[in-house]
Amino acid sequence: MKVTVRGALVPLRNQRGISLIMVLVAVVIIGIMLSVAGQTWTTVMQQAREEELLFRGDQYRRAIASYYNAKHGGKGTYPASIEVLLKDPRTPNPQRHLRQPYKDPFTGEDFDLISAGGQVSGSIGAAQPVSGFRGVKSRSPLKPFKQDGFPPEYEKFAGAASYSFWEFVYEPPQVAAPTPPPAQP
């Protein structure tokens, strides 16, 4: 290749330096593009896991509700383990409240179980401890992308600092105490 210098054609002898600079610029541009693509891919994957967490957590909440409200042996009790949701042993024909045991999509491990806790007073007046679990939650410390627009049963998820605050819990409906009739004058 020849270059014009002061009106004369002079051969360009050191093209290796320019080629090296061009290769370095190309490597930097490719690196920036891969970095942006990696961040985008990470975001897409976290959003997909978030949706899967909502699905799986809701499956557990529904299974616990089904177990709690089952009309056979022990209505009004929480399950003692995930296994009883898979095959409820309280009747001769076991009922399946949950199709399969789901793993936490963020950690790949089992969900944390939320204890039923508390006490229930019987007709005799003696309080009995409530056993079993009433829900599940993730152990993930990541901040959720979804911060609002949840269905009514999950409104408390709004503004959560991490997925570990998303607790998929079945709370039985509260029965209102009957109101006494108005006093007669």
Buried (B, 14 or more C-beta within 10 A) or exposed (E): EEEEEEEEEEEEEEEEEEEEEEEEEEEEEEEEEEEEEEEEEEEEEBEEBBEBBBEBBBBBBBBBBBBBEBEEEEEEBBBEEBEBBBEBEBEEEEBEBBEEEBEBBBBEEEBBBBEBEEEEEEEEEEEEEBEBBBBBBBBBEBEBEBEEEBEEBBEEBEEBEBBBEBBBBBEEEEEEEEEEEEEEE
